[in-house]
């Protein structure tokens, strides 16, 4: 029995809040999956040693393209917060092809 393989899939990766990522830094995406979170379905992005939840407003867009993000060809770039017209703050990010 290969305990290293078993333990590799049973131990979760640390979650980093989106706003804790460095501004304008490219983080290689190893995969994206849609999971049921506290506020409904949301994308969970695998960045290698960590995972990041994206806002659930992006779920519908990512759902049709999940398989494209498994090859490591794309990066997540955090752009900071934007104040909306109603005074709330919205996390801004983009996906770039590497």
C-alpha positions, 0 to 999 in steps of 0.5 A: 500500500502506498501511504504517500499517495493516499495521504496526498489526496486526503490532506486539503491544501490551505485556502487563501482569501482572494484579497490575500494574493499579491496584486498583479502577480500571475498565479499558475492555475492547475485546475478549477472545480465548482464546489458548494460553498457557504453562499452557494456554488463557487469556483475553487482554483488550485494554485499548486500549494494553495487554493482560492475561492472565486466569487460565486458571480463567476460560477456560470462562466467557469462551468462551461470551461473547467476542462481548459484549466487543467493544463497549467496554461492559464494564470490568475491575476488579482487586481484589487478591490473596486468600490461599487455604486452602492458602496460595497467592495468587489474583488477584481481579478483576471485570467491570463494565458501564460 
